[in-house]
Amino acid sequence: MGKYNDKLEEIKRLVGRLQKEAPEQIGAFHSFMESVEKEGGMDRKSKELVNIGLSVAAQCEWCIALHVKGALEKGATKNEIIEAAMQAVLMHGGPALMYMIPVEEALTEFGAK
């Protein structure tokens, strides 16, 4: 399947377990996430691009997988995603630069053009 598709499956399994083990907390998190991610002053694509930069800065490969896929689904281009990730490199330095590797790998795996 691929490393980043595997990461997405890991997220689904985690959320599934938490829905059974901590339904109130995961439900509250989902409600919060939905309220933050809905269109408002920013469109969904822009929010996904911001999330990519934050994912790189946080050094979270699961987040990178989720938000690269989400940005592609919202119509972001490969160049837009790389630029968003590079904002984290600018603000976070060398460690963030290394997380450009999973961004590029996820772009390749998800078929970005």
N, C-alpha and C positions, 0 to 999 in steps of 0.2 A: 504494500500500500504506500509506504513512504513515511519518513520520520515525522513530518509535520502533520500529516493525516493521523498518524499514531498519537501525536500530542493532542489533537482534537478529540480522538476517541478516549484518551485518558481523562480529559476534562469532562466528557459526558459520563464516564463511569464514576468519577468523583462526585459530580453533582447528583447522580442517581443515588449513590450511597448516602449523601448528605440529606437528600429529600426524605430518606427513611430514618436517619439517625438524628437529624437536627432540622426538622421540617419548618419550624417557626423561623429559625435564623436564616436558612437558605431562601425561604419565601420572602423574608424581609429584604435580603440582599437582591433577589431578582426584581422585586418591586422598585427598589432604589435604582438598580441598573436600568430598568426600562424607563424610569422617569428621567434619568440623566441622558440616555441615548436617543430619546425621541427628538424629532426636529423642533427647533426653536430658533434661536439666533444663528445657529449653525446647522448646516445640512448634515445628514448621516455620513456621507463620504468624508467631509471635513473632520467630523468627530472621530472616525476610524483612523484618519491620518494622524491626528493628535495622539490617539491611543497607541499607534505604532511607535511614535517618538517616545512616549512614556514607557512602553514595553521594553524598548532598547535601553533606556536609562535605568529601568528597574532590573535589567538583565534577566528577563523572564521569557524563556523560549515558548512556553505554553501560551503566554499572552501574545507573543509575536505571531505564532501560528493562527490564533483566533482572529487577531486584528488585521493581519495581512490578507487572510481569506475574506474577512468582512469588507475590507477596503476594495478588494478586487470585485466582490459581488456588488458593491455600490458604485462601480464604474471607475475606480481609481486606476491610473496607469502605473506601470512599473517605475517610471521616472518620478511620479508624484510620491510613491511609496519610499523610494530611495531618498528623495529630498526630505521627507518627513523624518525618516530614521536619522539622516545626517544632522538634523536639528538637535537631536539628543547627543550626537557625537560632539557637536559644537559646545553644548552646555555641560556635558559630562566627561569629555576627554577620551583618552586612550581605551579605558575599559569598555565604554560604549562603542567605540570603533570596532572592537572585536565582535560585538553583537550584530554588526552588519553581515557577518557570515551567516547566522541563521535567517536573517531577513532575505538575503540572496537565495539561500537554499529553499526557503518557503515559497518565494516567488517562482523559482524554477519548478518546484513540485506542484504548485497550484496552476501552472501553465501561463504565467503572466507574459505578456508580449511587450 
